[in-house]
Amino acid sequence: MGLSVAANIYHFLSQTRELFGDEIFIQSSLDNIDQGSGYDFPGSLQEFNDKINSCHKCQLGDARTKFVFGVGDPNADLLLVGEAPGVDEDRLGEPFVGRAGKLLDKILAAIHLNRTKGVYICNVLKCRPPNNRDPLPSEVDQCEPYLQHQISLIKPQLIVALGRVAGKTLLKQDLPLKAMRGKMYHYEGIPLIVTYHPAALLRNSGFKVPTWKDFQWIQSILDGKTNIG
């Protein structure tokens, strides 16, 4: 067996165990495997959601109303990653549906995008922390593999981290948001930028101008007008 094949198999099994524990899931039919995509598992976002939406790997699973997987185009060029569900998201099971979500929809519309086509939206955590507190490191550790697999299934052209928690999680850098924004990073080879969370704009209108500049940059990248290397 070639080294690259063995490495792929090892990566697949390691990721599977990290996501689902020792209960390894194997496709029962080769007809269900995308022959051009290697070892993608599960093969679609819906299958993945069905597999993990009863998760109780941390205490948040015991208190949630609904598991908030994500929403949008499974073939999106743009992936927006927030922090965690809030009270409205927990009630409805969809990310960014409260005041911050309505503002995000307006920002996306201003660059001719929406959450149903070309965009996918999810959070680092899939369950709401009590009183909307910051996620605990232990909670991020349990949920991050789910986010990683979502990214591997979507294969976006650009990832945008909304807020400090999302930026810190994806970049593994514990920096103030101001220090993270305005720069191009890469996550597993995918261009990534960090901007303010829409909720921050509701608290501080001074963040609106820099956020708008960031989304103009996002539009330029998606339109192919900015060379991202």
N, CA, C and O of each residue as an XYZ file, in Angstrom:
916
protein
N       0.852     -1.199      0.000
C       0.000      0.000      0.000
C       0.885      1.244      0.000
O       1.804      1.349      0.812
N       0.612      2.202     -0.918
C       1.420      3.400     -1.005
C       1.283      4.251      0.239
O       0.283      4.182      0.953
N       2.297      5.049      0.487
C       2.296      5.882      1.685
C       1.144      6.865      1.681
O       0.505      7.072      2.713
N       0.859      7.491      0.506
C      -0.208      8.489      0.457
C      -1.570      7.862      0.717
O      -2.411      8.465      1.384
N      -1.798      6.657      0.195
C      -3.068      5.971      0.422
C      -3.219      5.628      1.891
O      -4.281      5.830      2.480
N      -2.144      5.103      2.481
C      -2.176      4.760      3.903
C      -2.434      5.996      4.757
O      -3.174      5.942      5.738
N      -1.814      7.110      4.371
C      -2.003      8.352      5.121
C      -3.448      8.826      5.030
O      -4.015      9.300      6.014
N      -4.051      8.694      3.827
C      -5.452      9.082      3.657
C      -6.376      8.229      4.515
O      -7.305      8.736      5.144
N      -6.106      6.919      4.531
C      -6.932      6.018      5.333
C      -6.792      6.345      6.813
O      -7.780      6.373      7.548
N      -5.554      6.594      7.248
C      -5.319      6.927      8.656
C      -6.042      8.217      9.022
O      -6.656      8.314     10.085
N      -5.964      9.223      8.121
C      -6.634     10.502      8.386
C      -8.140     10.297      8.480
O      -8.794     10.848      9.366
N      -8.691      9.497      7.557
C     -10.124      9.228      7.540
C     -10.582      8.567      8.833
O     -11.563      8.991      9.443
N      -9.859      7.520      9.249
C     -10.249      6.801     10.455
C     -10.074      7.660     11.704
O     -10.884      7.595     12.629
N      -9.012      8.466     11.726
C      -8.779      9.339     12.877
C      -9.880     10.377     12.996
O     -10.389     10.639     14.086
N     -10.250     10.976     11.841
C     -11.304     11.993     11.850
C     -12.640     11.377     12.249
O     -13.409     11.968     13.008
N     -12.905     10.173     11.725
C     -14.145      9.482     12.052
C     -14.247      9.211     13.546
O     -15.289      9.440     14.160
N     -13.151      8.721     14.124
C     -13.171      8.417     15.553
C     -13.325      9.685     16.378
O     -14.018      9.685     17.396
N     -12.677     10.780     15.941
C     -12.767     12.040     16.683
C     -14.193     12.572     16.669
O     -14.671     13.127     17.658
N     -14.879     12.394     15.513
C     -16.229     12.909     15.376
C     -17.269     12.036     16.066
O     -18.210     12.545     16.675
N     -17.097     10.729     15.969
C     -18.160      9.828     16.386
C     -17.740      8.811     17.435
O     -18.504      7.895     17.740
N     -16.541      8.949     17.994
C     -16.083      8.008     19.003
C     -15.721      6.677     18.381
O     -15.290      6.613     17.229
N     -15.895      5.624     19.142
C     -15.498      4.303     18.668
C     -16.552      3.646     17.784
O     -16.332      2.558     17.251
N     -17.698      4.310     17.629
C     -18.756      3.744     16.792
C     -18.497      4.132     15.341
O     -19.081      5.090     14.833
N     -17.620      3.384     14.677
C     -17.189      3.710     13.324
C     -18.313      3.425     12.335
O     -18.944      2.369     12.366
N     -18.542      4.402     11.455
C     -19.583      4.286     10.443
C     -18.928      3.950      9.115
O     -18.006      4.646      8.690
N     -19.389      2.894      8.451
C     -18.840      2.499      7.163
C     -19.960      2.510      6.138
O     -21.039      1.979      6.399
N     -19.720      3.110      4.969
C     -20.711      3.097      3.909
C     -21.037      1.658      3.528
O     -20.133      0.850      3.317
N     -22.336      1.333      3.438
C     -22.732     -0.030      3.108
C     -22.744     -0.279      1.616
O     -22.811     -1.430      1.184
N     -22.682      0.762      0.830
C     -22.721      0.590     -0.614
C     -21.766      1.552     -1.272
O     -21.720      2.735     -0.933
N     -20.992      1.029     -2.228
C     -20.070      1.897     -2.949
C     -20.823      2.913     -3.786
O     -20.259      3.934     -4.180
N     -22.106      2.643     -4.063
C     -22.897      3.582     -4.851
C     -23.065      4.903     -4.128
O     -23.319      5.927     -4.763
N     -22.925      4.899     -2.788
C     -23.117      6.114     -1.997
C     -21.842      6.914     -1.829
O     -21.861      7.984     -1.222
N     -20.734      6.415     -2.355
C     -19.450      7.083     -2.190
C     -19.123      7.886     -3.432
O     -19.184      7.368     -4.547
N     -18.780      9.136     -3.247
C     -18.342      9.981     -4.348
C     -16.937      9.566     -4.726
O     -15.981      9.847     -4.002
N     -16.811      8.893     -5.864
C     -15.520      8.337     -6.233
C     -14.475      9.416     -6.490
O     -13.276      9.141     -6.463
N     -14.931     10.645     -6.740
C     -13.970     11.694     -7.021
C     -13.543     12.482     -5.809
O     -12.723     13.393     -5.921
N     -14.088     12.148     -4.642
C     -13.803     12.976     -3.476
C     -13.062     12.239     -2.380
O     -13.019     12.705     -1.242
N     -12.485     11.106     -2.700
C     -11.684     10.396     -1.714
C     -12.541      9.815     -0.621
O     -13.463      9.041     -0.878
N     -12.226     10.201      0.625
C     -12.878      9.582      1.766
C     -13.819     10.530      2.495
O     -13.918     10.459      3.720
N     -14.512     11.413      1.788
C     -15.465     12.309      2.436
C     -16.500     11.500      3.215
O     -17.021     10.504      2.713
N     -16.795     11.927      4.437
C     -17.661     11.128      5.302
C     -18.290     12.000      6.376
O     -17.550     12.739      7.027
N     -19.574     11.975      6.610
C     -20.561     11.474      5.653
C     -20.539     12.280      4.357
O     -19.862     13.305      4.274
N     -21.276     11.821      3.345
C     -21.126     12.378      2.012
C     -21.853     13.671      1.749
O     -21.662     14.264      0.687
N     -22.682     14.139      2.671
C     -23.389     15.397      2.465
C     -23.610     16.074      3.808
O     -23.526     15.447      4.864
N     -23.896     17.372      3.741
C     -24.180     18.114      4.971
C     -25.418     17.566      5.674
O     -25.454     17.483      6.901
N     -26.434     17.191      4.894
C     -27.651     16.664      5.511
C     -27.374     15.362      6.250
O     -27.869     15.162      7.359
N     -26.590     14.478      5.647
C     -26.222     13.225      6.315
C     -25.438     13.507      7.589
O     -25.637     12.855      8.615
N     -24.552     14.478      7.509
C     -23.738     14.827      8.670
C     -24.612     15.389      9.787
O     -24.454     15.027     10.953
N     -25.533     16.274      9.421
C     -26.466     16.827     10.403
C     -27.271     15.711     11.070
O     -27.418     15.682     12.292
N     -27.784     14.804     10.259
C     -28.571     13.693     10.797
C     -27.755     12.853     11.773
O     -28.294     12.303     12.733
N     -26.455     12.759     11.520
C     -25.594     11.922     12.354
C     -25.286     12.564     13.704
O     -25.155     11.861     14.706
N     -25.170     13.896     13.739
C     -24.654     14.538     14.955
C     -25.676     15.372     15.720
O     -25.364     15.867     16.803
N     -26.893     15.545     15.188
C     -27.802     16.510     15.822
C     -28.399     16.050     17.151
O     -29.156     16.792     17.778
N     -28.071     14.854     17.578
C     -28.465     14.422     18.924
C     -27.273     14.423     19.876
O     -27.303     13.770     20.919
N     -26.225     15.160     19.511
C     -24.968     15.184     20.273
C     -25.188     15.630     21.725
O     -25.908     16.587     22.006
N     -24.536     14.896     22.628
C     -24.500     15.274     24.043
C     -23.074     15.121     24.570
O     -22.856     14.638     25.681
N     -22.101     15.544     23.747
C     -20.699     15.379     24.139
C     -20.270     16.383     25.204
O     -19.231     16.208     25.841
N     -21.070     17.437     25.399
C     -20.792     18.380     26.483
C     -22.114     18.779     27.128
O     -23.184     18.390     26.660
N     -22.035     19.550     28.196
C     -23.224     19.904     28.974
C     -24.226     20.758     28.198
O     -25.401     20.805     28.560
N     -23.781     21.429     27.142
C     -24.691     22.279     26.378
C     -25.784     21.461     25.697
O     -26.898     21.944     25.495
N     -25.458     20.226     25.347
C     -26.445     19.371     24.705
C     -27.627     19.050     25.596
O     -28.722     18.776     25.106
N     -27.414     19.082     26.903
C     -28.489     18.765     27.845
C     -29.456     19.932     28.036
O     -30.607     19.731     28.423
N     -28.987     21.150     27.765
C     -29.797     22.342     28.039
C     -30.410     22.961     26.787
O     -31.284     23.821     26.893
N     -29.972     22.543     25.619
C     -30.441     23.200     24.391
C     -31.906     22.895     24.105
O     -32.461     21.903     24.578
N     -32.517     23.785     23.310
C     -33.834     23.511     22.743
C     -33.677     22.818     21.406
O     -34.303     21.790     21.146
N     -32.816     23.402     20.541
C     -32.547     22.800     19.240
C     -31.053     22.848     18.935
O     -30.359     23.794     19.309
N     -30.581     21.832     18.262
C     -29.225     21.762     17.734
C     -29.170     22.652     16.497
O     -30.011     22.523     15.607
N     -28.192     23.556     16.431
C     -28.121     24.533     15.336
C     -26.946     24.170     14.437
O     -25.814     24.587     14.682
N     -27.219     23.402     13.408
C     -26.174     22.867     12.537
C     -25.617     23.926     11.594
O     -24.407     24.148     11.549
N     -26.487     24.572     10.850
C     -26.062     25.567      9.869
C     -27.156     25.738      8.837
O     -28.148     25.009      8.847
N     -26.980     26.701      7.945
C     -27.993     26.965      6.929
C     -27.321     27.560      5.703
O     -26.318     28.265      5.809
N     -27.890     27.267      4.532
C     -27.382     27.892      3.326
C     -27.127     26.921      2.203
O     -27.648     25.806      2.184
N     -26.321     27.362      1.276
C     -25.986     26.621      0.064
C     -24.879     25.620      0.371
O     -23.790     26.031      0.771
N     -25.118     24.312      0.198
C     -24.069     23.326      0.496
C     -22.873     23.412     -0.438
O     -21.819     22.841     -0.158
N     -23.036     24.126     -1.552
C     -21.928     24.333     -2.491
C     -21.446     25.783     -2.470
O     -20.974     26.306     -3.479
N     -21.570     26.414     -1.326
C     -21.291     27.846     -1.207
C     -19.834     28.191     -1.482
O     -18.925     27.437     -1.136
N     -19.631     29.341     -2.107
C     -18.282     29.898     -2.248
C     -17.855     30.605     -0.969
O     -16.666     30.666     -0.654
N     -18.832     31.143     -0.230
C     -18.548     31.913      0.981
C     -19.100     31.187      2.205
O     -20.289     30.877      2.272
N     -18.227     30.922      3.163
C     -18.636     30.322      4.431
C     -18.460     31.343      5.540
O     -17.355     31.839      5.763
N     -19.543     31.659      6.236
C     -19.510     32.565      7.377
C     -19.589     31.744      8.659
O     -20.493     30.925      8.828
N     -18.636     31.971      9.558
C     -18.577     31.208     10.806
C     -18.728     32.162     11.981
O     -17.898     33.049     12.180
N     -19.785     31.979     12.753
C     -20.006     32.778     13.943
C     -19.546     32.061     15.195
O     -18.768     31.108     15.135
N     -20.034     32.528     16.322
C     -19.576     32.033     17.625
C     -20.434     30.888     18.147
O     -19.946     29.772     18.325
N     -21.709     31.162     18.391
C     -22.604     30.173     18.990
C     -24.039     30.648     18.827
O     -24.271     31.839     18.620
N     -25.008     29.741     18.915
C     -26.408     30.156     18.839
C     -26.797     31.042     20.023
O     -26.281     30.893     21.130
N     -27.720     31.965     19.758
C     -28.327     32.753     20.819
C     -29.712     32.218     21.127
O     -30.068     31.117     20.707
N     -30.490     32.996     21.859
C     -31.798     32.515     22.291
C     -32.735     32.269     21.111
O     -33.481     31.290     21.117
N     -32.711     33.142     20.092
C     -33.579     32.956     18.926
C     -33.140     31.752     18.105
O     -33.968     30.982     17.618
N     -31.832     31.602     17.960
C     -31.297     30.477     17.199
C     -31.605     29.148     17.890
O     -31.941     28.159     17.239
N     -31.487     29.141     19.209
C     -31.794     27.943     19.989
C     -33.266     27.560     19.845
O     -33.609     26.378     19.832
N     -34.113     28.549     19.741
C     -35.557     28.290     19.620
C     -35.932     27.785     18.236
O     -36.790     26.913     18.098
N     -35.275     28.345     17.191
C     -35.661     28.036     15.817
C     -34.769     26.996     15.145
O     -35.161     26.407     14.138
N     -33.577     26.765     15.689
C     -32.678     25.781     15.097
C     -31.946     26.262     13.865
O     -31.499     25.451     13.054
N     -31.814     27.582     13.710
C     -31.118     28.151     12.550
C     -30.206     29.274     13.025
O     -30.597     30.057     13.891
N     -28.986     29.369     12.469
C     -28.066     30.417     12.922
C     -28.450     31.801     12.407
O     -29.012     31.944     11.322
N     -28.137     32.803     13.202
C     -28.286     34.206     12.804
C     -29.721     34.528     12.365
O     -29.955     34.925     11.224
N     -30.665     34.354     13.275
C     -32.061     34.689     12.977
C     -32.598     35.803     13.871
O     -33.735     36.241     13.689
N     -31.810     36.264     14.825
C     -32.213     37.363     15.688
C     -31.844     38.706     15.077
O     -31.710     38.816     13.858
N     -31.679     39.718     15.902
C     -31.341     41.065     15.413
C     -30.019     41.064     14.666
O     -29.896     41.702     13.621
N     -29.023     40.352     15.195
C     -27.727     40.288     14.517
C     -27.861     39.596     13.166
O     -27.203     39.980     12.199
N     -28.710     38.580     13.099
C     -28.919     37.874     11.840
C     -29.588     38.739     10.795
O     -29.239     38.682      9.616
N     -30.548     39.540     11.222
C     -31.217     40.447     10.281
C     -30.232     41.477      9.742
O     -30.287     41.837      8.566
N     -29.329     41.953     10.600
C     -28.303     42.880     10.138
C     -27.358     42.185      9.165
O     -26.971     42.769      8.153
N     -26.986     40.946      9.461
C     -26.119     40.198      8.549
C     -26.783     40.032      7.187
O     -26.122     40.173      6.159
N     -28.073     39.735      7.166
C     -28.787     39.601      5.895
C     -28.723     40.895      5.085
O     -28.578     40.856      3.863
N     -28.830     42.048      5.764
C     -28.750     43.336      5.070
C     -27.353     43.564      4.501
O     -27.204     44.077      3.392
N     -26.330     43.179      5.267
C     -24.952     43.332      4.793
C     -24.721     42.457      3.568
O     -24.122     42.896      2.587
N     -25.201     41.214      3.631
C     -25.048     40.309      2.487
C     -25.792     40.844      1.267
O     -25.276     40.786      0.151
N     -26.994     41.362      1.473
C     -27.767     41.906      0.354
C     -27.043     43.076     -0.300
O     -27.146     43.275     -1.511
N     -26.316     43.845      0.493
C     -25.587     45.001     -0.038
C     -24.458     44.590     -0.971
O     -24.015     45.388     -1.797
N     -23.984     43.339     -0.847
C     -22.960     42.849     -1.784
C     -23.557     41.758     -2.681
O     -22.846     40.912     -3.223
N     -24.900     41.810     -2.819
C     -25.638     40.959     -3.766
C     -25.534     39.469     -3.430
O     -25.387     38.629     -4.317
N     -25.613     39.163     -2.144
C     -25.609     37.776     -1.688
C     -26.773     37.558     -0.731
O     -27.347     38.512     -0.205
N     -27.112     36.297     -0.513
C     -28.089     35.954      0.517
C     -27.790     34.563      1.039
O     -26.981     33.837      0.462
N     -28.437     34.194      2.123
C     -28.096     32.951      2.815
C     -28.615     31.693      2.122
O     -28.395     30.589      2.619
N     -29.294     31.833      0.994
C     -29.806     30.652      0.303
C     -29.006     30.276     -0.936
O     -29.143     29.162     -1.443
N     -28.172     31.188     -1.432
C     -27.423     30.896     -2.652
C     -26.014     31.468     -2.555
O     -25.830     32.675     -2.403
N     -25.029     30.588     -2.644
C     -23.637     31.016     -2.648
C     -23.047     31.275     -1.286
O     -21.864     31.596     -1.172
N     -23.870     31.137     -0.225
C     -23.417     31.426      1.138
C     -23.857     30.292      2.062
O     -24.969     29.776      1.947
N     -22.971     29.914      2.975
C     -23.352     28.986      4.044
C     -22.970     29.629      5.368
O     -21.914     30.252      5.482
N     -23.840     29.477      6.374
C     -23.640     30.116      7.674
C     -23.711     29.065      8.771
O     -24.645     28.265      8.819
N     -22.727     29.075      9.640
C     -22.752     28.171     10.795
C     -21.993     28.826     11.947
O     -21.503     29.947     11.818
N     -21.901     28.130     13.055
C     -21.197     28.620     14.232
C     -20.148     27.617     14.688
O     -20.175     26.446     14.309
N     -19.228     28.101     15.507
C     -18.257     27.202     16.127
C     -18.988     26.194     17.009
O     -18.747     24.992     16.908
N     -19.884     26.681     17.875
C     -20.702     25.806     18.711
C     -22.060     25.585     18.061
O     -22.596     26.475     17.401
N     -22.602     24.405     18.253
C     -23.910     24.075     17.693
C     -25.036     24.196     18.720
O     -26.209     24.077     18.365
N     -24.697     24.430     19.979
C     -25.693     24.585     21.041
C     -25.438     25.896     21.786
O     -24.302     26.364     21.865
N     -26.497     26.478     22.326
C     -26.393     27.782     22.979
C     -25.756     27.680     24.361
O     -26.194     26.876     25.184
N     -24.721     28.490     24.628
C     -24.186     28.584     25.992
C     -25.168     29.354     26.881
O     -25.854     30.252     26.392
N     -25.251     29.030     28.157
C     -26.175     29.731     29.056
C     -25.915     31.234     29.084
O     -24.771     31.679     29.175
N     -26.994     32.007     29.004
C     -26.904     33.467     29.088
C     -25.986     34.068     28.029
O     -25.459     35.166     28.202
N     -25.802     33.336     26.931
C     -24.967     33.805     25.816
C     -23.531     34.097     26.236
O     -22.874     34.957     25.649
N     -23.047     33.394     27.236
C     -21.655     33.582     27.656
C     -20.713     33.073     26.568
O     -21.125     32.358     25.655
N     -19.421     33.461     26.682
C     -18.423     32.958     25.748
C     -18.299     31.443     25.870
O     -18.433     30.900     26.967
N     -18.046     30.756     24.761
C     -17.832     29.313     24.830
C     -16.630     28.968     25.702
O     -15.619     29.670     25.687
N     -16.747     27.888     26.456
C     -15.616     27.384     27.226
C     -14.672     26.619     26.305
O     -15.121     26.021     25.327
N     -13.366     26.626     26.603
C     -12.427     25.859     25.776
C     -12.836     24.401     25.617
O     -12.670     23.829     24.540
N     -13.367     23.796     26.671
C     -13.776     22.390     26.588
C     -14.937     22.202     25.619
O     -15.031     21.171     24.953
N     -15.822     23.195     25.537
C     -16.949     23.118     24.601
C     -16.473     23.268     23.165
O     -16.944     22.566     22.270
N     -15.541     24.184     22.951
C     -14.967     24.350     21.615
C     -14.260     23.071     21.186
O     -14.379     22.650     20.035
N     -13.530     22.455     22.100
C     -12.813     21.220     21.774
C     -13.768     20.127     21.307
O     -13.436     19.360     20.403
N     -14.946     20.050     21.912
C     -15.908     19.023     21.534
C     -16.581     19.332     20.200
O     -16.879     18.420     19.429
N     -16.821     20.609     19.927
C     -17.595     21.005     18.747
C     -16.733     21.282     17.513
O     -17.212     21.157     16.386
N     -15.492     21.649     17.713
C     -14.662     22.050     16.575
C     -14.532     20.976     15.500
O     -14.539     21.321     14.319
N     -14.413     19.689     15.845
C     -14.359     18.682     14.775
C     -15.582     18.706     13.862
O     -15.472     18.401     12.674
N     -16.744     19.064     14.403
C     -17.939     19.182     13.564
C     -17.768     20.309     12.550
O     -18.089     20.148     11.372
N     -17.259     21.450     13.014
C     -17.007     22.575     12.112
C     -15.978     22.198     11.057
O     -16.146     22.523      9.882
N     -14.926     21.521     11.462
C     -13.891     21.109     10.519
C     -14.473     20.238      9.412
O     -14.116     20.386      8.243
N     -15.372     19.330      9.787
C     -15.945     18.450      8.766
C     -16.927     19.202      7.876
O     -17.020     18.914      6.683
N     -17.656     20.155      8.432
C     -18.512     20.994      7.595
C     -17.680     21.705      6.533
O     -18.060     21.742      5.363
N     -16.560     22.260      6.937
C     -15.694     22.965      5.991
C     -15.201     22.014      4.913
O     -15.155     22.377      3.738
N     -14.830     20.797      5.303
C     -14.318     19.830      4.326
C     -15.394     19.413      3.332
O     -15.073     19.077      2.192
N     -16.661     19.426      3.734
C     -17.752     19.075      2.830
C     -18.132     20.230      1.912
O     -18.412     20.020      0.732
N     -18.142     21.451      2.449
C     -18.547     22.618      1.662
C     -17.464     23.030      0.669
O     -17.766     23.386     -0.470
N     -16.220     22.982      1.095
C     -15.086     23.402      0.261
C     -15.289     24.824     -0.284
O     -15.296     25.022     -1.499
N     -15.453     25.802      0.597
C     -15.693     27.173      0.141
C     -14.443     27.796     -0.480
O     -13.324     27.331     -0.264
N     -14.658     28.848     -1.248
C     -13.538     29.622     -1.782
C     -12.988     30.571     -0.727
O     -11.812     30.934     -0.766
N     -13.836     30.972      0.214
C     -13.443     31.949      1.225
C     -14.194     31.671      2.523
O     -15.396     31.408      2.515
N     -13.470     31.734      3.633
C     -14.069     31.628      4.961
C     -13.979     32.986      5.639
O     -12.928     33.626      5.613
N     -15.072     33.426      6.242
C     -15.072     34.667      7.013
C     -15.453     34.332      8.450
O     -16.551     33.844      8.715
N     -14.544     34.598      9.363
C     -14.804     34.402     10.787
C     -15.461     35.660     11.332
O     -14.893     36.749     11.255
N     -16.652     35.506     11.879
C     -17.398     36.638     12.421
C     -17.163     36.718     13.921
O     -17.768     35.976     14.695
N     -16.288     37.615     14.323
C     -16.027     37.807     15.739
C     -14.766     37.133     16.242
O     -14.162     36.298     15.568
N     -14.390     37.525     17.454
C     -13.124     37.077     18.044
C     -13.099     35.576     18.300
O     -12.085     34.926     18.045
N     -14.199     35.014     18.801
C     -14.208     33.587     19.136
C     -14.009     32.731     17.894
O     -13.222     31.785     17.910
N     -14.716     33.056     16.821
C     -14.553     32.307     15.575
C     -13.143     32.475     15.023
O     -12.534     31.508     14.566
N     -12.621     33.703     15.064
C     -11.260     33.938     14.587
C     -10.234     33.179     15.396
O      -9.327     32.559     14.841
N     -10.377     33.227     16.708
C      -9.451     32.525     17.599
C      -9.490     31.022     17.358
O      -8.447     30.367     17.342
N     -10.684     30.475     17.172
C     -10.829     29.037     16.974
C     -10.193     28.578     15.672
O      -9.482     27.574     15.650
N     -10.439     29.294     14.602
C      -9.942     28.883     13.295
C      -8.463     29.172     13.106
O      -7.764     28.422     12.425
N      -7.983     30.251     13.701
C      -6.589     30.651     13.511
C      -5.662     30.142     14.599
O      -4.441     30.166     14.437
N      -6.234     29.677     15.715
C      -5.425     29.251     16.861
C      -4.531     30.390     17.337
O      -3.376     30.184     17.707
N      -5.096     31.601     17.320
C      -4.390     32.790     17.792
C      -5.299     33.544     18.760
O      -6.399     33.955     18.389
N      -4.853     33.722     19.970
C      -5.653     34.422     20.976
C      -5.290     35.899     20.960
O      -4.528     36.382     21.797
N      -5.859     36.605     19.981
C      -5.561     38.022     19.774
C      -6.846     38.837     19.821
O      -7.927     38.291     19.598
N      -6.748     40.137     20.107
C      -7.929     40.997     19.972
C      -8.403     40.994     18.526
O      -7.600     40.828     17.607
N      -9.688     41.175     18.324
C     -10.207     41.137     16.963
C      -9.559     42.195     16.080
O      -9.289     41.958     14.903
N      -9.316     43.352     16.658
C      -8.700     44.430     15.885
C      -7.359     44.000     15.298
O      -6.983     44.442     14.213
N      -6.644     43.143     16.010
C      -5.350     42.664     15.529
C      -5.497     41.589     14.459
O      -4.584     41.378     13.661
N      -6.649     40.903     14.436
C      -6.858     39.826     13.465
C      -7.440     40.320     12.146
O      -7.145     39.746     11.098
N      -8.257     41.365     12.172
C      -8.941     41.790     10.953
C      -7.992     42.562     10.037
O      -6.945     43.053     10.456
N      -8.399     42.648      8.773
C      -7.620     43.375      7.784
C      -6.472     42.590      7.191
O      -5.652     43.143      6.457
N      -6.403     41.295      7.503
C      -5.316     40.451      7.000
C      -5.902     39.212      6.338
O      -7.008     38.781      6.664
N      -5.146     38.649      5.406
C      -5.545     37.403      4.767
C      -4.816     36.243      5.426
O      -3.588     36.241      5.518
N      -5.574     35.267      5.877
C      -5.013     34.043      6.443
C      -5.433     32.875      5.553
O      -6.143     33.055      4.564
N      -4.988     31.688      5.918
C      -5.450     30.484      5.233
C      -5.774     29.413      6.264
O      -5.042     29.213      7.234
N      -6.890     28.732      6.030
C      -7.292     27.612      6.875
C      -7.356     26.371      5.991
O      -8.219     26.267      5.119
N      -6.443     25.434      6.219
C      -6.367     24.222      5.388
C      -6.346     24.586      3.904
O      -6.994     23.940      3.081
N      -5.586     25.637      3.581
C      -5.444     26.063      2.194
C      -6.542     26.976      1.689
O      -6.474     27.447      0.553
N      -7.560     27.240      2.509
C      -8.677     28.095      2.098
C      -8.458     29.506      2.640
O      -8.212     29.666      3.835
N      -8.542     30.536      1.791
C      -8.393     31.907      2.283
C      -9.399     32.217      3.387
O     -10.558     31.809      3.317
N      -8.947     32.935      4.394
C      -9.782     33.248      5.554
C      -9.509     34.670      6.007
O      -8.356     35.092      6.094
N     -10.569     35.406      6.294
C     -10.419     36.727      6.892
C     -11.327     36.814      8.123
O     -12.265     36.032      8.275
N     -11.034     37.763      8.980
C     -11.775     37.940     10.229
C     -12.391     39.334     10.239
O     -11.728     40.315      9.904
N     -13.650     39.416     10.622
C     -14.295     40.716     10.759
C     -15.178     40.704     12.011
O     -15.264     39.698     12.716
N     -15.824     41.824     12.268
C     -16.657     41.940     13.463
C     -17.924     41.091     13.353
O     -18.485     40.930     12.268
N     -18.356     40.562     14.465
C     -19.636     39.870     14.538
C     -20.747     40.915     14.422
O     -20.627     41.999     14.992
N     -21.827     40.611     13.696
C     -22.911     41.597     13.578
C     -23.444     42.088     14.918
O     -23.874     43.237     15.023
N     -23.425     41.243     15.942
C     -23.896     41.681     17.261
C     -23.040     42.813     17.806
O     -23.535     43.674     18.533
N     -21.748     42.814     17.457
C     -20.860     43.888     17.907
C     -21.251     45.216     17.271
O     -21.100     46.273     17.884
N     -21.753     45.158     16.038
C     -22.189     46.375     15.362
C     -23.430     46.964     16.027
O     -23.613     48.181     16.045
N     -24.277     46.099     16.572
C     -25.465     46.576     17.276
C     -25.098     47.253     18.587
O     -25.807     48.143     19.055
N     -23.989     46.828     19.177
C     -23.538     47.424     20.439
C     -22.708     48.675     20.220
O     -22.718     49.587     21.046
N     -21.988     48.719     19.104
C     -21.063     49.824     18.848
C     -21.124     50.188     17.369
O     -20.566     49.480     16.531
N     -21.789     51.275     17.050
C     -21.952     51.677     15.652
C     -20.629     52.052     15.000
O     -20.536     52.122     13.774
N     -19.609     52.293     15.815
C     -18.298     52.623     15.262
C     -17.665     51.481     14.500
O     -16.727     51.692     13.732
N     -18.168     50.266     14.704
C     -17.629     49.107     13.988
C     -18.236     48.946     12.593
O     -17.777     48.110     11.815
N     -19.258     49.735     12.272
C     -19.958     49.535     11.005
C     -19.091     49.858      9.794
O     -19.109     49.121      8.808
N     -18.336     50.945      9.855
C     -17.507     51.327      8.706
C     -16.422     50.296      8.426
O     -16.295     49.864      7.280
N     -15.621     49.874      9.428
C     -14.621     48.850      9.127
C     -15.243     47.528      8.672
O     -14.661     46.828      7.843
N     -16.407     47.182      9.199
C     -17.065     45.949      8.764
C     -17.510     46.057      7.315
O     -17.373     45.103      6.550
N     -18.039     47.210      6.935
C     -18.451     47.404      5.552
C     -17.243     47.326      4.622
O     -17.341     46.764      3.531
N     -16.128     47.871      5.032
C     -14.911     47.763      4.218
C     -14.502     46.303      4.051
O     -14.077     45.887      2.973
N     -14.636     45.527      5.135
C     -14.303     44.104      5.059
C     -15.213     43.381      4.068
O     -14.746     42.540      3.299
N     -16.494     43.698      4.079
C     -17.413     43.009      3.173
C     -17.255     43.479      1.728
O     -17.552     42.726      0.801
N     -16.796     44.697      1.529
C     -16.440     45.108      0.172
C     -15.230     44.315     -0.314
O     -15.149     43.950     -1.486
N     -14.301     44.053      0.588
C     -13.136     43.214      0.280
C     -13.602     41.789     -0.041
O     -13.116     41.174     -0.989
N     -14.528     41.278      0.737
C     -15.082     39.946      0.496
C     -15.706     39.873     -0.895
O     -15.481     38.916     -1.636
N     -16.487     40.887     -1.241
C     -17.113     40.920     -2.559
C     -16.067     40.929     -3.663
O     -16.215     40.240     -4.672
N     -15.016     41.706     -3.472
C     -13.950     41.782     -4.463
C     -13.257     40.434     -4.642
O     -12.921     40.046     -5.761
N     -13.047     39.726     -3.544
C     -12.422     38.399     -3.614
C     -13.316     37.428     -4.376
O     -12.846     36.713     -5.262
N     -14.596     37.401     -4.036
C     -15.520     36.468     -4.675
C     -15.727     36.790     -6.146
O     -15.970     35.894     -6.954
N     -15.631     38.062     -6.493
C     -15.779     38.472     -7.894
C     -14.495     38.283     -8.689
O     -14.465     38.536     -9.894
N     -13.436     37.839     -8.019
C     -12.169     37.611     -8.700
C     -11.381     38.865     -8.986
O     -10.450     38.842     -9.792
N     -11.742     39.976     -8.331
C     -11.054     41.243     -8.573
C      -9.859     41.443     -7.654
O      -9.051     42.349     -7.861
N      -9.750     40.593     -6.637
C      -8.628     40.664     -5.708
C      -7.845     39.371     -5.777
O      -8.411     38.289     -5.624
N      -6.559     39.472     -6.006
C      -5.698     38.288     -6.065
C      -5.414     37.816     -4.647
O      -4.823     38.540     -3.846
N      -5.844     36.584     -4.343
C      -5.643     36.063     -2.994
C      -4.509     35.056     -2.924
O      -4.274     34.465     -1.870
N      -3.805     34.851     -4.021
C      -2.620     33.998     -4.022
C      -2.911     32.536     -3.878
O      -1.988     31.721     -3.865
